[in-house]
Amino acid sequence: MRIRQMGFSSRLKAHRNILTLETLKFIVEFVADGNARLAALRSGIPAAYASRYGAWLKRHAMVKAALERDLDERDLKQLQRSVAEIETQMEKCRGILGLDEPRELL
């Protein structure tokens, strides 16, 4: 029996009902300029996957729902501040857990 690694599309399907930090960043970036590939790149998606991931995220139910809302400039700035706060907290957590330090090979 051969065990397959979960592929790109399987990971995307598995996370369709979960709002990840990457998806939140994509929404904020996509609302700002409307370019899915560039929004994916700016949200931390590797360049090799940016076009495909951006195109998929545009059709993602959560992203569609967010884009259907009429967000004004104030809402966008508030979202950007919230994402920055989340990233700051993530960095603190990484530091506490020692995940920023280089790992030794065993």
N, C-alpha and C positions, 0 to 999 in steps of 0.2 A: 504494500500500500504506500502510495506516494503522498506526502503531506505538502500542500502548496502554501507558500507564504501569501498572506492576504494582500491582494493587489490594490492598485490605486483606486479603481472604481469601487471595490468592496469597502475600502476604508471610508470613502465618501458616502456610500449608502448607509454604513453603520453609524455615521455621525449626522445624519440628516435631521434628527430631532434634538440635537444638542447645539447650543450656542457656544462655540469655542471662541477663544480670544482672537484666533486667526480670522474667523468669520466676522466677528465684531469689527476688527480692524478693516477688513475688506469692505464692509458696509459703509463705514465712515469714509474711507478713501474713495469708494465708488460714487457715493453721493457728491463728493467734492468735485470730481471731474468727469464721471461717466465712462471712463476707459477701464474695462475689466482687467486687461492684461497689466496695465500700470498699477492699478489698485491692488492686484494680487502681489505684484513685486513689492510695493510699499508696505504691504501687510505681512511680509516675511515669507512669502511662498518662494521656493527656489526658482530661478529663471527657467530651468528645464520644464517645469510644470506650470508656469505662470499663465500661459495662454489657455491651456486646457482647464486648469483649476478655476481661473477667472470666468470662463464661459460656463462652466458647471455651476459656479456660485451664483451667477446671474439668474439661473433658473431654480435655484434652491428656494424652497417654500419660505423659510425665514427671511431670506434676503428680499424676495418678492414682497412679502408683507411689510418689511421695513421701508422699501422703496415706494410703496403705495401711499405711505403717509406723506403729508405735505410738511416737510421739514424746512424750517426757515434757518437763517444764518445763526440765530441764537441757539437753536436746537443742535446744529452742527458743531458749534463751538463747545457746547456742554458735553456732547458725545466725545469730542476730541479730548477734553479735560478728563473725562471719566476713564477713557482708554489709557491716558498717560498715568493716572492714579493707579489703575490696575497693574500696569507695567512696573511701576515703582514698587508696589507690594509684591509682585512676582520676584523682582530682583532681591528684595529683602528675604523672601522665603528661600530663594536659591542660596543666598549667603548663609542663612541659618542652617540649612541642610548640607552645606558644603558642596553644592552641585556646580559651582563656578570654578572650583579648583580642578586642575588637571588630574585625571585619574591614573593611578599607577597600573601598569600591566601586571597581571597575575601570572 
